[in-house]
Amino acid sequence: MILGVDVGGANTKIATSDGSFVRLIYAPLYRNKAILYPVLADVKRGLEAERKGINAVGAVMTGELCGCFRTKRAGVLYITKVVSDIFKNPKVFNSDCAFKSKSSVDKAPLSFAATNWLASAQFLSEEYKNAIFVDIGSTTTDVIPIVGGKIKAKKTDSERLKYGELIYSGVLRTSVFSLLNRVEIGGEEYRISSEYFATTADAYLVLGYTNDIYKPAF
């Protein structure tokens, strides 16, 4: 069985290749990066208790962007180390769409930063040769064109922001004031305060879309 790990800044996603275990685990690295150790350790213990053998581990990340890391490089190295400490010989996905060992990450860490969208797009491009892949997350939305089985999106976040392929709007952590200037209440328009009083999570919660988004690991 292959285990997939996606370490984000607020959530860590875990999935097995047989589909028997799929979890979105709230693990806010931006508050305490050390939380990643017990989260992944619990996942490993749980899988072992259920006698699910792990033959290989593949990892992607965006958590390196958190403010708890002084640099993106430091974040990539830290996350890779934690995953490597918990799981045996994990492979990390890079910007060339290849899984590499920890030693490769140590040599060129920035090429492994923020590649979760690329892994998903690469997987889909093998079946859908011409498509637009839209990945809506808790913080951002990726818009990835696939033409002739090739991923046509830019490789860096700055370039994707420039060309509209990366949009900082998600279903949980986007501040409301970044999306609109006014709201209508009782038929009257009111301006929005530029504070973090409300996020998109609040809006979707009121609408009934996020009642059961998080599940315990086991």
Secondary structure, 3 states (H helix, E strand, C coil): CEEEEEECCCEEEEEECCCCCEEEEECCCCCCHHHHHHHHHHHHHHHHHCCCCCCEEEEEECHHHCCCCCCHHHHHHHHHHHHHHHCCCCEEECCCCCEECHHHHHHCHHHHCCCHHHHHHHHHHCCCCCEEEEEECCCCEEEEEEECCEECCCCCHHHHHHCCCEECCCCCCCEHHHCCCEEEECCEEEECCCCCCCEHHHHHHHCCCCCCCCCCCC
